[in-house]
Amino acid sequence: MSTNGSVIRCSIDGKEYLAKAGKYINDVARENGVYIPTLCNVIGIHPQGACRICTITVNGRMMTACTTPVAEGMDIKTNTSELQDLRKSIVELMYVEGNHFCPACEKSGNCELQALAYRFQMMVSRFPYTFPKRKIDARNPKLVKNYNRCILCKRCIRAIKDEQGRSYFAFRKRGHKVEVGIDVDLGKFISDEVAQKAMDICPVGALIKKEQAFRIPIGKRKYDKTPIGADVESHHV
């Protein structure tokens, strides 16, 4: 992303905003109280555009809000019926491609995928469930990796690293068999603090710190009473 610090004008959902040239659309929108859903983007970490849920239209063309910098004269739409249906279909695909049994998940109520399903009023997916056979890996001394819940967002790969900048997580295999696993050797030295950070940054229940499950009672979790995006949409109100 390049920026020279100049201020530009852009339109988001019919309203004009001032923003620094080169700033990502998702950041500009969030700072102005416009919520654009995402499952892979994290503030402070270089975006990847992995989940595509933040897809918006710029001058009529679909783009990802997390990887597209704002520019002078952009006409940005974030909340059309077409975009909402696209996002809902992506969430539905994530559910049918994995094994997400929310009532039995330790992350229920704190899960961003579940919260988006509620936001998009997902009842029954329009796609057939695949019910893949996937493992649960508890070999790591601090973390349990549940492959049934992983949505391949790359958050853990990009954010959870040691002092030398090496990631504790990496892609394995190829094609439809690809998965994100914990490095066996490096993972032996993961601290309690880093393990907790990994659990917190995972948007679903794919990474659970051992001996931490159900620490927060159901009914008092993040999305139990407040819908996802409410913190952004209340901005400047």
C-alpha positions, 0 to 999 in steps of 0.5 A, spaced: 500 500 500 502 506 498 500 513 501 503 520 500 499 522 506 494 527 501 487 527 503 482 525 498 474 525 497 470 518 496 463 516 497 461 510 501 453 508 500 452 515 498 455 519 503 462 523 502 468 522 506 475 525 507 480 519 507 488 519 507 490 516 500 492 509 500 488 507 506 484 501 505 477 501 504 475 497 510 479 501 515 476 508 512 469 505 513 470 502 520 473 509 522 466 512 519 461 507 523 460 503 516 461 496 518 463 491 513 464 484 515 470 480 514 473 473 517 480 474 515 482 481 516 485 483 523 487 490 525 494 491 525 496 485 520 497 486 513 490 484 509 490 477 505 483 478 502 482 470 504 475 470 506 472 475 501 466 476 505 468 484 505 467 484 498 464 491 496 463 495 489 467 500 487 464 504 481 460 498 480 466 493 480 467 488 486 473 488 490 475 486 497 475 492 502 480 489 506 486 490 500 483 495 496 486 502 497 481 508 497 482 513 491 479 520 489 472 519 486 471 512 488 463 511 489 463 505 494 457 501 495 457 496 501 450 494 503 446 492 497 442 486 496 447 483 491 453 484 496 449 481 502 446 475 498 454 474 496 456 474 503 451 470 506 452 465 501 460 465 503 458 464 510 453 458 508 459 455 504 463 455 510 458 451 514 457 446 509 464 445 507 466 444 515 463 441 521 460 446 525 456 444 531 455 450 534 451 448 541 457 443 542 463 448 540 467 452 546 467 458 542 459 459 541 457 466 543 465 468 541 465 465 534 465 470 528 462 465 523 456 464 528 455 471 529 455 473 522 450 467 520 445 470 525 447 477 522 445 474 515 439 470 518 442 464 516 437 458 517 438 452 512 444 453 507 442 453 500 448 448 499 448 441 501 453 439 507 459 435 505 460 432 512 468 431 511 472 426 516 477 431 519 481 430 525 482 433 532 489 434 534 491 435 541 499 433 541 501 440 542 502 442 550 498 448 550 493 448 544 488 443 541 487 444 533 480 442 531 480 441 523 473 441 523 472 448 524 478 451 521 476 456 515 483 457 512 482 465 514 490 465 515 489 469 521 494 465 526 499 464 520 500 471 519 499 473 527 502 468 531 509 468 531 516 467 535 521 472 536 525 471 530 518 472 526 517 464 525 510 463 524 507 457 529 502 455 524 503 453 516 499 450 510 499 443 509 497 439 503 494 441 497 488 443 493 481 441 497 485 437 502 489 443 504 489 445 512 493 449 517 497 446 522 501 447 528 508 446 527 510 440 531 517 442 533 516 450 534 509 449 537 513 445 543 515 452 545 509 456 545 507 459 551 501 460 555 500 467 553 502 466 545 497 460 546 491 464 548 493 470 543 492 464 538 485 462 541 483 469 541 485 471 534 481 465 531 475 467 528 472 460 530 473 454 535 479 451 531 484 453 536 482 452 543 487 453 549 487 447 553 484 448 560 480 454 558 474 451 555 467 454 557 471 459 562 466 464 560 459 462 561 454 461 555 449 467 555 455 472 557 459 471 551 461 477 546 455 476 541 450 473 546 447 479 547 450 484 542 450 483 534 457 483 530 458 489 527 454 493 533 461 496 536 462 499 529 455 501 527 455 505 533 461 509 532 460 517 531 452 516 533 
